[in-house]
Amino acid sequence: MHNLALDLAQKGHKITGSDDEIFEPSYSRLKTAGILPEKFGWFPEKISSQIDAVIVGMHARPDNPELIKVKELGIPFYSYPDFLYLHAKNKKRVVIGGSHGKTTITSIVLHILKHTSINFDYMVGAQIKGFDRMVKLSNEAELMVFEGDEYLTAPFDPRPKFHIYKPHIALVSGIAWDHMNVFKTFENYIHQFRIFINTIEPNGTFIWYKNDIELRQLASTLRTDILSVAYEEHPSIIENGQTWLIHQDNRYPINIFGKHNLQNIMGSKEICMKLGVEENIFYSAIQTFEGANKRLQKFYENSDINLTVYLDFAHAPSKVKATIEAVRTLYPHCYLIACLELHTYSSLSKEFLPLYVNSMDNCNLPIVYFNTHALELKKLPMLTEQDIIEGFKQPHLKIFSQSRQLFNFLTTSIKKNCIILLMSSGNFDNYNLSEWVKNLK
């Protein structure tokens, strides 16, 4: 939402907004642009008939006092994805979905397109090096690339976001149950992807990961006018900690690693080929892709003691398992500390915790962090350490609910040749990671 506000403000529109909490980096970026709210909270007196349109984020509830005032005054209002689709309805639309990998695939596509003459608009769920914002809208571009999130659209629209965009080219990277607070069964969750595939425009393209059982089933029932393109993991080798792509007897060094990222690269290549990108441009550009923010992002490195800290957005069981395995493959002999913050509705639900069984097997020291404030904000029943122990069934699992205690423990647990992997869709209760790594010895 704040990236959209920044993009619209830069184009000369008058932008105001409200929220009850604003964290970094949103806070500083909005302040620099001169559109940070003076006070946090909801103020219906801000809403007047002078406003042309209101964009409502998922964080606002149906009884939000500003939204009620908007409806009373008859001001046009849109969900975030509805507003994006309205902008892009006459453009060629590429939508990238999946339970995991969609941000990285979208980021790779944007990175590659930046190296071509193709003009494009976009929306992606993470900050990418070389891009000022996570959203760009223009009148000139004839193409828009969307990251297609399956979570709900708005408090007044219970559809998944990716049902709205109606792609000409759609990709799904894989399906693993998530958002169980909304999709109560795995079957219902799968059905959302079936609906998404059926929204592909006539004579469109469906690109999908070949080794996903659920996707194989969905692809077998495609409309006859949709072109089906299946992909696998890109061929590669690892030498001395460096991953190389292999293509037609050529080798290309890359900055990201792990089987899941090799799948992401191949999926993004299929999209780029459909958009007319030449192979030599793809392989030239992929070598400079450094990953999206918090997607196996190398946050800190100390060569004196061979210590590296990675940040990753992993939170669902399949993502956690894939991320840990990627690090273990690249660093087979390291002492791997894996710390997972439970932050989403699903991960903070007692019923969901058993799905994490075996997800952290491939590390030396597994740690789980959860914050009671997150449970209170989401109005969820309180979790106990015993709930987590019974859910994960992970030997030697350490559990923390205070961020200072967690990072003090991490500091004292460092060994030589050590990797610390911090996995979260949150921010460890806004803990200052930059200050923490400054003091690591």
BELHUFEN-V852243 format. One record per residue. N is the residue number from 1. RES is the residue in one small letter. PHI is phi as a letter, one per 30 degrees, with the letter a starting at -180 (NA if undefined). Layout:
BEGIN
N:RES:PHI ; N:RES:PHI
END
This chain:
BEGIN
1:m:NA ; 2:h:d ; 3:n:d ; 4:l:d ; 5:a:d ; 6:l:d ; 7:d:d ; 8:l:d ; 9:a:d ; 10:q:d ; 11:k:d ; 12:g:j ; 13:h:d ; 14:k:d ; 15:i:c ; 16:t:b ; 17:g:a ; 18:s:b ; 19:d:a ; 20:d:c ; 21:e:b ; 22:i:b ; 23:f:c ; 24:e:d ; 25:p:d ; 26:s:e ; 27:y:e ; 28:s:d ; 29:r:d ; 30:l:d ; 31:k:d ; 32:t:d ; 33:a:d ; 34:g:i ; 35:i:b ; 36:l:d ; 37:p:e ; 38:e:d ; 39:k:b ; 40:f:d ; 41:g:k ; 42:w:c ; 43:f:b ; 44:p:e ; 45:e:d ; 46:k:d ; 47:i:d ; 48:s:b ; 49:s:d ; 50:q:d ; 51:i:d ; 52:d:d ; 53:a:a ; 54:v:b ; 55:i:c ; 56:v:c ; 57:g:d ; 58:m:d ; 59:h:d ; 60:a:d ; 61:r:c ; 62:p:e ; 63:d:c ; 64:n:e ; 65:p:d ; 66:e:d ; 67:l:d ; 68:i:d ; 69:k:d ; 70:v:e ; 71:k:d ; 72:e:d ; 73:l:d ; 74:g:i ; 75:i:d ; 76:p:e ; 77:f:b ; 78:y:b ; 79:s:d ; 80:y:e ; 81:p:d ; 82:d:d ; 83:f:d ; 84:l:d ; 85:y:d ; 86:l:e ; 87:h:d ; 88:a:c ; 89:k:d ; 90:n:c ; 91:k:c ; 92:k:d ; 93:r:c ; 94:v:c ; 95:v:b ; 96:i:c ; 97:g:b ; 98:g:k ; 99:s:d ; 100:h:a ; 101:g:i ; 102:k:d ; 103:t:d ; 104:t:d ; 105:i:d ; 106:t:e ; 107:s:d ; 108:i:d ; 109:v:e ; 110:l:d ; 111:h:d ; 112:i:d ; 113:l:d ; 114:k:d ; 115:h:c ; 116:t:c ; 117:s:c ; 118:i:d ; 119:n:d ; 120:f:b ; 121:d:c ; 122:y:a ; 123:m:b ; 124:v:b ; 125:g:c ; 126:a:a ; 127:q:d ; 128:i:b ; 129:k:d ; 130:g:j ; 131:f:b ; 132:d:d ; 133:r:b ; 134:m:c ; 135:v:b ; 136:k:b ; 137:l:b ; 138:s:b ; 139:n:d ; 140:e:d ; 141:a:d ; 142:e:c ; 143:l:b ; 144:m:b ; 145:v:c ; 146:f:c ; 147:e:d ; 148:g:c ; 149:d:d ; 150:e:c ; 151:y:d ; 152:l:d ; 153:t:d ; 154:a:a ; 155:p:d ; 156:f:c ; 157:d:b ; 158:p:d ; 159:r:d ; 160:p:e ; 161:k:e ; 162:f:d ; 163:h:d ; 164:i:c ; 165:y:d ; 166:k:h ; 167:p:d ; 168:h:d ; 169:i:b ; 170:a:b ; 171:l:b ; 172:v:b ; 173:s:d ; 174:g:l ; 175:i:b ; 176:a:b ; 177:w:e ; 178:d:b ; 179:h:h ; 180:m:d ; 181:n:d ; 182:v:c ; 183:f:c ; 184:k:d ; 185:t:b ; 186:f:d ; 187:e:d ; 188:n:d ; 189:y:d ; 190:i:e ; 191:h:d ; 192:q:d ; 193:f:d ; 194:r:d ; 195:i:d ; 196:f:e ; 197:i:d ; 198:n:d ; 199:t:d ; 200:i:e ; 201:e:d ; 202:p:e ; 203:n:i ; 204:g:d ; 205:t:b ; 206:f:c ; 207:i:c ; 208:w:b ; 209:y:d ; 210:k:d ; 211:n:c ; 212:d:c ; 213:i:e ; 214:e:d ; 215:l:d ; 216:r:e ; 217:q:d ; 218:l:d ; 219:a:d ; 220:s:d ; 221:t:c ; 222:l:d ; 223:r:e ; 224:t:d ; 225:d:d ; 226:i:c ; 227:l:d ; 228:s:c ; 229:v:b ; 230:a:c ; 231:y:b ; 232:e:b ; 233:e:d ; 234:h:d ; 235:p:e ; 236:s:a ; 237:i:b ; 238:i:c ; 239:e:b ; 240:n:h ; 241:g:i ; 242:q:c ; 243:t:c ; 244:w:b ; 245:l:d ; 246:i:c ; 247:h:b ; 248:q:h ; 249:d:i ; 250:n:c ; 251:r:b ; 252:y:b ; 253:p:d ; 254:i:b ; 255:n:c ; 256:i:c ; 257:f:a ; 258:g:j ; 259:k:e ; 260:h:d ; 261:n:d ; 262:l:d ; 263:q:d ; 264:n:d ; 265:i:d ; 266:m:d ; 267:g:d ; 268:s:d ; 269:k:d ; 270:e:d ; 271:i:d ; 272:c:d ; 273:m:d ; 274:k:d ; 275:l:d ; 276:g:j ; 277:v:d ; 278:e:d ; 279:e:e ; 280:n:d ; 281:i:d ; 282:f:e ; 283:y:d ; 284:s:d ; 285:a:d ; 286:i:d ; 287:q:d ; 288:t:c ; 289:f:d ; 290:e:c ; 291:g:j ; 292:a:d ; 293:n:e ; 294:k:i ; 295:r:c ; 296:l:h ; 297:q:d ; 298:k:d ; 299:f:c ; 300:y:a ; 301:e:b ; 302:n:b ; 303:s:d ; 304:d:d ; 305:i:c ; 306:n:h ; 307:l:c ; 308:t:b ; 309:v:c ; 310:y:c ; 311:l:c ; 312:d:b ; 313:f:d ; 314:a:e ; 315:h:b ; 316:a:d ; 317:p:e ; 318:s:d ; 319:k:d ; 320:v:d ; 321:k:d ; 322:a:d ; 323:t:d ; 324:i:d ; 325:e:d ; 326:a:d ; 327:v:d ; 328:r:d ; 329:t:d ; 330:l:d ; 331:y:b ; 332:p:d ; 333:h:c ; 334:c:d ; 335:y:c ; 336:l:c ; 337:i:c ; 338:a:c ; 339:c:c ; 340:l:c ; 341:e:c ; 342:l:d ; 343:h:b ; 344:t:d ; 345:y:e ; 346:s:d ; 347:s:d ; 348:l:c ; 349:s:c ; 350:k:e ; 351:e:d ; 352:f:d ; 353:l:e ; 354:p:d ; 355:l:d ; 356:y:d ; 357:v:e ; 358:n:i ; 359:s:d ; 360:m:c ; 361:d:d ; 362:n:c ; 363:c:b ; 364:n:d ; 365:l:b ; 366:p:d ; 367:i:b ; 368:v:b ; 369:y:b ; 370:f:b ; 371:n:c ; 372:t:d ; 373:h:d ; 374:a:d ; 375:l:d ; 376:e:d ; 377:l:d ; 378:k:d ; 379:k:h ; 380:l:c ; 381:p:d ; 382:m:d ; 383:l:c ; 384:t:c ; 385:e:e ; 386:q:d ; 387:d:e ; 388:i:d ; 389:i:d ; 390:e:d ; 391:g:d ; 392:f:d ; 393:k:h ; 394:q:c ; 395:p:e ; 396:h:i ; 397:l:d ; 398:k:c ; 399:i:b ; 400:f:b ; 401:s:b ; 402:q:b ; 403:s:d ; 404:r:d ; 405:q:d ; 406:l:e ; 407:f:d ; 408:n:d ; 409:f:d ; 410:l:e ; 411:t:e ; 412:t:d ; 413:s:c ; 414:i:d ; 415:k:b ; 416:k:d ; 417:n:h ; 418:c:b ; 419:i:c ; 420:i:c ; 421:l:c ; 422:l:c ; 423:m:c ; 424:s:a ; 425:s:c ; 426:g:c ; 427:n:b ; 428:f:h ; 429:d:h ; 430:n:i ; 431:y:d ; 432:n:d ; 433:l:d ; 434:s:d ; 435:e:d ; 436:w:d ; 437:v:d ; 438:k:e ; 439:n:c ; 440:l:d ; 441:k:b
END
